[in-house]
């Protein structure tokens, strides 16, 4: 902090955290040796997480003072922070919105007090003694701190908590603070553990940013896919099958159109679609290595005295396909695509509309290739990604995550693979960042995040190299004679663009705010007859549109003409065709666009055939409007 003050007072006021030799460092903590120094303000993603981690302490203190009970787990998210609290037995109800105002008042009192964050190092024995009153903290200490080891804790006001830090200097560094929402949760995310109450918050270094964020939340609420899905009758959920969406006819239209869209891209890019079983003996998952990591989220069944499980991913099944017979290098790259149904037993408290479900499908693909083909296949995957996201109007960011400390395989193989990924990214031409040491243990990967209409980052696509599965399944192909050895291991590229189709529908619903582009719309044309005399003609128009492959309806209800037109606009029909005696005599329709609703334009009269031709051209162009 002294260094920041010596540079400028404004910098000292803005700085959130320091970075010493690449390691985040409390600005009040003395330097232990000479080295490189960076001072990060709130605009840095790393500083945001520090700012929100410190704000979570303030929220925890407010919760403890307001509710009593026991503080459990805390954490930061992409936008804000949360604290889990075990309510006291004397309180019979959970957290409600009526608690938000007193929580904010207590938080503001702590902020005004400028309580310092004090960093302490304590042994496991001392920590267990310190938190002996809190069974949740003692369990966390037992699981996270080894015998004889020490851990970092921070003290701020009345709260002491295990935290690796760093934190802001004092609570006065937090300028604008708000309590956002609450939900139920389980300790450690396990439904077998105690039920807790989770309180969410957000904070910023100035009140203007908080006001802008709250406006963004209001806009997001208006676009919430769960509300739009209900209003447009796209999908629903039922407690008899929690976490599994029921797609109604209009929702299924969107679902099937997305899959057809990706199928068309597969045809252009040389993918072969396959179909694999939903249920496998758990021996498969043990062989693949997924059992150790995923068994807690797999749905298990006993069949003929053996244990089976519903598949949570497709890659092991694709490995069985590749290993079915001898393969030659001439067959590579071999690109398997699979829309198979996947199941993951997510915690009930984590389920959230279509964004977190238990039953879903992915545009999942696995490319089996030679090491020399990695670059070209990565280029192909990036180009496919660009094509698909361009149709939706998404911009995206790329990060290359490289070899972690717990990697498997030979360093030389990793180095060559990472070099090919870098060359592919450079050749692709988009800006990308290096994310050192954050690759999967089985191979480097490219992380892709898209940006939606509200500026929110969403991760859907994945491109990952895998050296492990070919080893575990002993996959091999006959190599060219010029190469050393008669057989070689292929490299697997895991690739998804939409990711979960369910989650992508949620993102697209909010991205378009329910105003679906024509090619993706479940309600493309509404035919509105002026009087009952032309009902038969209106139905004939609808049938012609239907025969041409468009989703068309006709409104023969009792509402007035203007009311019918307004209803169609609110239902987000892309086009409204008004037909009267004149249109019947001419074999025409009077066409109004949904996007012209505010202009009150009368519409343009065209023949049915001409309208269908223009509609087809618009649909094929896959325009956003």
C-alpha positions, 0 to 999 in steps of 0.5 A: 500500500505504501508503494501505491501511495507513493505513486498516486493517492488515486491509485492507492484508493483504487487498488484492491489487491497486489500481485507479487511474482504472479501471486495474489498478495494482501496490499497491507502484507509486507513484502518478504523479498524483492520481486515483480509487483502489480497493483490490481483494481476492481477492473481486473477479474482477479481483483473482483474475486478478492473484493467479493471474497472480502464482501462475503465476510461482511455478509457473514457478519451481518447474517450471524448478528441478525439470525444467530446460528452458524456460518458454514461455507462461503464463496464467490461467483461470476457476479457476487458472493454468497454465505451459507448459514445454519439457522438456529433451532429457535427460528422456525422459518428460513430467510425471506426478503423481509430480512434483506433490509436489516442485513444491508443495514448491519453490513453498512454499519460494518463498512462504516466501521472500517474493520481491518482484515487480519491475516493469521496462520494457525495449526489444525489443532488450534483451528479445531479448538477455535471452531469447536462450537461450529460442527460445520467448520470443524468438518471442513477443517478435518477434510481440508487441513492435514494433520500437523499442517497449518492454514490461513484464517482471516479475522474481520470484526466479529468473524473469523474464517478459514480463507487463503485470501487475500482480502481488501485492507478493511471493510471501508474499501467496500463502497456499495453493498446489496443483498440480492436473493436467498435460496436453500442449500445443503452442506457441502452440496450433499442432500444427505447433509443438513439443510442450510440457508444461502444468502447472495450479495453483490458489491462495487467500488462505487454506487453507480456501478451497483445501480447499473448492475441492478438495472442489468438484473431487472433486465435479466428478470424480464428475459428469464427463460423460466418466465418466457418458457411458461408464457410461451408454453415451451417447457415445464418441470414437474416434481415427479421428475425433478431436473428433467424438462418436459418440452411442450410442442412449441419448445420441442420445435426449438429443440429439434431445430437446433439439433437439425441445424447442428446436423447440417453443420456435421454434414458439411464438416465431415462428422458421422453421427452414431447412437450409443446405449444409455446404460452401461455396466459400471466396469466401463466407467472404472476403465475410463476413470470417470467412476472415481470422479463422477460416481456420486452424480451417476444414477445407478441400477442393479441389473442381474446382480451387477451394477449399471449406471446411466451414462453422464457422458458419451466418450467411453462409448465412443472409445468402444466403437473405435476399438471395435476393430483394427483401424488404419491411419487412412481412416483418421481423422474419425469424427463421431457425433452423438446426441444421446441422452445423458443423466447426472444426479445433480443436487436438488438445491443446484437445479435451476431451470434449463441451466442445471438439469439432470437429463439433457442432450449435448451436441457431443463429438469425439475426434480420433486423430493422429498427433500430426492432425491435431492442428488441422482438427482444432482449426476445423473445430474453431471454424465450426464454432465461429459459424454456429455462434455467428448465426446466433449473434454471439461474440466469444472469448478464447483461452488456452489452458496448458499442462497442470501439475497433475498431468499424465503422459510425456512432456514432449507429447504435451509440448507438441500438442500445446504448440499445435493448439497455439498455432491453430489459435494464431491462424484462426485470427481471434484474440486469445489468452494463455491460461497456464496450468489450468488444462485438464490432467489428461490434456490441454484445452481451449476454454470458450465463453460467449457473450449474450445480449446483456453482456453476460459471459456463458460457457457452452463450448469445449475443445479438449485434447485427451491422451488418457482415454486412448491409453485406458482403452488401449486404442491404436491404429496401424501407422504409415510404414515410414513412422516408427512402430507398427501401431500408434495411439490416437489423440481424442479431441472432445468437442461440443459447440452448443454444449447442453441443448437444454442450457443453450435454449435457456441462453438463447431464450434470454439472449433473444428475450423470447423474440425468436428469429424466423428460422428458430421460431416456434410460431412463425405465422399467424393468419388473422381473418377479418370476418367469419366469411373468410374463415375457410380461406384463412384455413386454406392459407394456413394449410399452404404455409404448413405444407411449405414447412412453416409453423402457422396458426389461424385465429378464428376466435371472437376477439376484434381484428385489432385484438387478434393482431395484438395477441399475435404480436405479444405471442411473438409470431414473426409475421401476421397475415390478415385476410379479408374478402379482397385477399380471398379474391386475389389469392393474397395475404396482407403481411405485417412483420412482428418488428413493425408492430410499433409503426402501426403500418397496415402491411403489404399485400402479396400473393400467397406463393410470393409470400411463401417464397420470401419466407423460405428465403428468409428462413434459409438465410438464418437471419437474426431478425 
